[in-house]
Amino acid sequence: MRRIGLTLTLPLALAGGCYDGSDLAAASGTDSDGQASDSDDSDTSPDSGDTDDIPETPEEALDIPATTAIPRLSRREIDATVAEVFGIVGAAERFLPEDPRTVVDTVSGAEVEAFDTFSGSKSPSAVFVEGLEAMALDVAREFSADTAQVEALAGCTPSGDWDPDCLRSLIDALGLRLWRRPLTAEEGDTLLAAATEFGEEGGHAFAVRMVAQSLLQSPEFAYHHELGVDAGDGLRYLDNYELVSRLAFTLWGQGPSAEMLDLAAGADFDDAALQDLALQTVGDPRAEQQMRAFHELWLRYDELLVTDETLAADMRAESDALVDRVVLGEARWSMLLTSDETFVTPSLAEHYGLSEVPDQAGWVQYGNDGRAGMVSITLNEGETELDIDRFSAFGNSRAGYAPGSSSEVITRCRSW
């Protein structure tokens, strides 16, 4: 198994079993037991006069307890999940808007860089809703036309032009993959009832299209919620399906695989079982791709102010090569900032003015001009100093951004 050093610390984040669900309950109008709350919307209206909880300074804002948002999947996560389940590549990229790469810090008011998984950057919009609808229709149309794939996923072959029993099997199987949990009997019955009219009038494939489109357009697919199970004393714990979903989105950047969902259907995970599953997930090629994506989003080395497309491609390959050498190899993670070698094509080496110009793309020494690692690679034309903010956030990528410094990052890296 290839070593991915950074991700070996991530299972620790998955073991945090309990949290206070009051913030989610408040947002949904229910108490922690799921019962409707007695709060009156008028109590929180602008005219109610209750402004004691509104912070007046940044210092007061920092004292407000953190709340748990329900994040919407990023376009990248939707793309990867659709490709995993349907084998259709690039659907989200074709139809959905790009996720914002900067947000306004609510405390400082400054614009800061953000990961594409940051929930605070994803306000509801007609553009996203219409894009999701168009994507769902396109994917459902292509999927329903692939009889072999439909039958493989459903585990049955329609007995005629319209087979409601076989469609119900598909609803349960596809619902599990897309909603990342088993559908309730009521959910399955409702979807089957809605699809029956399509099946009776247009045939089985038409009903399949309706089912796939409905599942993809649902908030259950587009949002990654973790409501948990009541553990008493105001605490909740994540169930198996929520745990494998968190594991898959963290380490793969997509929904859980069929195998992970099968495991989730068994006994509750203990710490040892969860750790074993996390290590297996880390060893999967999908984890390698996720780590590349994390570094690209964090270091922003795809945002090059270079108009020459060939030169830009060479620079991108240079950064990718260093990330792969560190993340997938045996090098220490601090080498991202300290490497005395870089991967260049002959033309890129000449562009940089390196003393060593290779005959073909390969690793060469920087020389004695003071350049090292990503500090050199990510400086755009005209830049003479490193923008330290680029190296200031290493933490939970779903959190979006976090304060820190390059020295803190290197210290933490060396301690692993």
N, C-alpha and C positions, 0 to 999 in steps of 0.2 A: 504494500500500500504506500503510495507516495505521501510524503509528509507535508501537511499544510499547517505550519506551526501556529499561525494566528488563530485558526479555528478551533484548536484544541482547548482553548479557554472558554469557548462559547457554551458548552454544555452546562457550565456553572450558572449561566443566565436562565437555563431552562428548568433548573431545580427549585427555583423560588416558587413554592407551591401555593401560598395563600396571599390574598390581598383583600382590602376592604372594598366592597363593590358599591359603596354608597354613592360614588360619583356617577357611575353608570345608571344606578337606579334613579337618581335625581334627574338625569338627562332624559330618561324614558318615562318619567311620571309614576314610577313604582317605588316601593320600599325594598329593602334588601331581601325580603322573602318573595318578591315578585308580585305583591298585592298593590292595587292602585293606591297612590298616596292621596292625602286629603289637602294637599297644597293648592292654593288658588292662584291662577296665573296673574290675577290682578295685584297680588302682593309684590310681584317683582317688576311691575310696569314702571315706566319712567315717572308716572304721576303719583306713585305710592308714597314718595317721600323717604323711602328706606335707602339711604346712600351710605350707611355706616361701613359697608363692606367694600366700597369702591376705593382702591388705592389712589392716593394723591401724588405719591413720589415713587421713583424706581425702587427705593429701599423698601417701601411698604409692599410693593408688588412682589418682591422676592420672598416675603413672608407668607404669601398665599399658598396653601397646600396644593401640591400637584394633583391634577385630575387625569383620568385615563380616557384618552380619545379612542374612537373606533376608526382605525386607519383604512382608507381606501387603498386597494392594491395599486401599485404603480403600473405604468404602461408596460414596463419591462417584465414585471411579475405576471401580468395578464398574458402577455405574449408567450412567456415560457410555459405557463400552465396550459394554454390552448394548444401549444405544440406538443406537450406531454400527453394530453388526453385525446386530442383529435389528429395529431400528426400534421397539423396545418401551421406553417411557419410564417411569422410576420403579420398576422392578422391585426393585432392591436396597433402595431406601428403604422399600418395602412389607414386605420380609421380613427384612432384616439389621439387627442392632443398630447404633445410632449409635456412631461411633468416639469413644473417650475424648478429651476436650478438655483434660484435665490429667493429669500423671503425677508420680510421686515421683522426684525427682532422686536417683540412687543414691549420689552423693557427699555432698551436703548433707543429704539426707533431707527437703528441702522440697518442697511441692507446687508444680509450675510448669505454665504453660500449654504446650500442645503442638499441633503441626499434626496434622491427621487422617491424614497419611501417615507418622507417626513409628512405626517398627517396634516400638519398645520398649513401646508402649501396646497391642499386639495379641497378648495371650497367647491360646493356643487355648482355646476354650470350646464346650460343648455347644450353647449358644445360637446361636453363629455357625454351627457345623456343621449344625444342624437348619434354621437359616434359609437357608443356602446350598442345602440339599437342596430346601426348599420353593420357593425362587426358581427353581432349575434346572427343577423339575417344571412350574412355572407358565409359564416362558418357553418351554420345549420344547413344551408343549401348544399354546400359541398359535402358535409358529413352524411346527410340523408341520401345522397346519390351513391355513396360507397357502401353497397349492400354487405360486402364481406366484413367491413369494419363495424357496421351497425350490429350485425349478427354476433360478431365476436364479443362486443361489449355487452350486449343483452344476454348472451349465453343461450340464444334460441333462434330458430328460423320461423318466420311467420307461416302459419298454416294455410293462408290464403291471401287475397288482396288486402285484407284488413284483419289483424289479430290483436285484440285488446289485451289478452293475457301476456303475449310476447312484448307488447309495448309497455305493459306495467313492469316487466322485468328490466327493460331498458331504462325506465324512469328511475327505478331504485338504483341501478348500477351507475348511470350517468349522474344522477343527483348526488350520490356519494362522492364521486370524483370531483364534481364542480363545487358543491357546497361544503365539502370536506367533513361531512358527517352524514349519518343515515337520515333520510327523509322520514318524517313521522307518517303514520298511516293516513292521517287526514291530508297532509301535503301531497302524498302520492295519489290519493283518491281524487283530490281536487284537480290535479294536473291531468290525470287520466280522463276525467269527465270533460275537461276543456278540450282535450285532444280527440275525443271520440267523434265529435262532429266532423273534424277534419279528416279522420280516418274513414268514416262512413261515406263521405262525399268524394274525397280525393285519393283514398288508398293509404296503405301503411306508411309509405315513404313520406307522404305529406304530413301525417301525424308525427312522425319522427322529427321532421323539420320543426314543427311547432313546439315539441317538447324541448329540443336542444336550444332553440331560440329563447324560450321562456326561462330556462335554467340559467343561461348566460346573461340575461338582462336583469336577473334578480339581484337585490342588494346582498343576498346571502353569498353570491359569488363575488361581487365587486368589492365587498368590505370584509376585512379580516377581524371579526369580533372574538373576544375571549370573555364570555359572561361567566363561565365557571359554574361550579356546583356549591351549594350552600354547605359550609363546614361548621356553622354555628359561631356564636360570639361575633357576628358581623364580618366573618371572614368567608372567603370562597376559594376553592382550589380548581385548577384546570383539569378537565377530564382528559382521557386518552386522545381523543380526536383533536382537542385544542393543543395538546402537547406535541403531537406529530406535525400539526400545522405550523406551530411556532418553529419547530425544528427545521421543517422543510423550507419555510420562507427565510429563516435566518441563514441556513447553510447552503441552500440551493437557489433561493430567489424565485420560488414557485410553490404551488400547492403540493401536498404530499403525494407520493406514488401509491399505486394500488397495493403494493406490498406493505407500506407503512400503515395504510388504512386497515388492512387485514390484521396487522398486529394490534392496532387500536381497538379492534372488536373483541379482543381477549381480556384477560384479567388486568386490573389496574397496574400501571407500571410502578415498580419500585425503583430506587435510585440506581441499582446495578443494571436493571434492564434498560433504563433510559440512557445510561452512560454507554452501554454496548451499542444501542441504536444510534446514538450520536457519533460514535467512532466509525460505525459503518457508513453513516451519511457523509462524514468527512472524507472517507476514502473513495467516494464516488466522483466521476469526472464532472458532474454537475456542481460539486463544491468548488472545484478548480475554477470553473467559469464564474461562479459567484464571487470568489475572492478577486479575480481580475476586475470584475465589475465594481466591487467595493473600492479598490485602489484607483480605478479610473474616475469614479465619482468623487472620491476624497481628494486626490491630487490634481484632478482636472486636466490631465495631460492630453485629453482629446480636444481641448479648447485652444487651438493653435492659431495665432494671428499670422498665418503663412498662406499666401495666395498660390504658390507653386504646389499643385496637387501631388506630384511625385515626391517632392521634398517633404510635404506634410505626411505622406504615407510612410516615408522612411523614418521620420521622427516618431510617429505613432508606434512603428515596429520596434524602435529603440527602447521606448518606455515599456512596452509589453514584454520585451525580452528581459529587462531588469526585474520587473515584477515577477515574471515566471521563475527567474533564477533564484529569487529570494523566497517566494511563497511555495513553489513546488520543489525546490531543491533543498540543499542542506545549509545554505547561507543564513547568517543571522539577519533578522528583520531590519536591524539598524543599517545594513548595507544599502538600503534604499536611499539613505541620505549620505553615505560615506564611501560608496564604491569608487575605486580608482580606475575602473574599466567601464567602457560603454560599448553598445552593439551598434555598429554603423555600416552603411554601405559606402563604397568608395566616394560617391558624390557627396554624401553627408559628411564624411570625414574632411573632405576638401572645403565644404561649406563652413565647418567649424574651425578650420585652420589647424587641424591636428597634425602633429609631426609624423604620426604613423598612419598611412593610408593603405588599407587592405586591398588585395586583389578582388575580393568578393566580400559580401556581407559577413561580418564576424566581430568578435570582441577585440578591442584595442585599448591601450593605456591612454588616459587623458594627457599625461605628461606632467610638467611641473608648473602649470599655470593656475593652480588653486581650485580647479573645478572638481566636483565629486558628486556622484549619485544624482538623485532627482533634482537637487538644487540646480544642477547644470542643465539637465534635460528639460525641465519645465519652464525655464526662463524664456519668455517670448522675445522676439526681435525688439530691440530698443530698451529692454529691461537691463538694469545694471545691478539691482539688488533683489534679494529673495523676498517675496511677499509672505511674511511669516504666518499670516492667517491661513495660507494654503495648507500649512502643516499643523493647524491648531486643534483639529477635531479628530480624535480617535476614540470611539466608544460605540454605543449602540447606534447603528446606521439608521434604524427606524426612528431614533430620537431626533435625527435631523442635524443638529450641530451641538457642539459642546465647547466650553472654554478650555484653554490649556496653552501650552507653549511647545515649541519644538524640543526643548530640552526635556520637558516632562514626557513627551512621546518616546524619546530615545531611552530615557530611564526606565519607563515601563517595559519597553521592548527588551531591554537587556535583562530584566528581572524574570522573563519567562523561560 
